């Protein structure tokens, strides 16, 4: 198997996209707000940004590599969407 690449979750992209797509929102998205919404701490988001990820995330990247596919190809909501 190939060597595991360093993986990060750039939560700032999520925040920037949300703010861009919701310009009239009463409160802009921030790291603190995002952490609250997803039930994680600010520190967890910082950890993700620096590559300290849960084992499951790394396994998902292995699945993408093995299947030559994107996460959206094999992760689906219970209703199939």
C-alpha positions, 0 to 999 in steps of 0.5 A: 500500500502507498505511504499515507499522505499528510491530510488536513481538513481546512475548516477555513474553506468551509467558513469562507464558503458559508459566509460567501453563500450567506451574505445576509446572515445575521451572524457570520460563520466563525471557527467558534460557531462552526465548532458549536454547530458540529459539536466539536471544540475550537481546539479540535478544528485547529487539530484538523487544520494541522493534520491531527485527524481521527483514524476514521478520516484517514481510513476514508482517504485510504478508501478513496485512494484504493477505489480511485473515487471521491468521498461523495461516491461512497458516503451517502445519506440514509435516504440514498442522496 
